[in-house]
């Protein structure tokens, strides 16, 4: 009878959430700019392009 010894290494990971306010602010500014550009394009279409038809 052969006895096997299982050598199991347990890896521990400590996950810390980073609440970097500058990263959050830059992401907010980026998506706010996307939304402003989107609504600006919609305004342009509604104001100048659609009345031509």
Secondary structure, DSSP 4 states (H G I P E B T S, - for coil): -PPP----PPPP--------HHHHHHHHHHHHHHHHHHHHHHHHIIIIIGGG-
